[in-house]
Amino acid sequence: NLWNPSYFVATVSENTEEQIRNYIQNQQVK
């Protein structure tokens, strides 16, 4: 099952971390 809890959490965490990095970089540019 692709959508098991551990896989889902790992995917969300990875995406969130990337979004946070992009957000910080955008704030530094401004």
N, C-alpha and C positions, 0 to 999 in steps of 0.2 A: 504493500500500500504506500504510494508515493507521499500521501498527505498524513503521515504519522506525526504525532506531536513533536518528537525530537527533530525531525526534518523541517517541519513548519517553523519551529522556534529558531532553528539555526539559520534558515533562510531569511526570516524577518530580522533577526539580529544583524546579519551581514548587510542587508539592504539599509537598515537604519543607520548603521555605522557609516556607510558610504554617504548617506544623505547628510549626516551630521558633519562629515568632513567637507562636503561641498558647501554646506551652509556657512561653516566657519571661514572657508576660503572666500566666499562671496562677501562676507562681512569685512574681511581684511582688505579686500579690493576697494570697497566703499570707504 
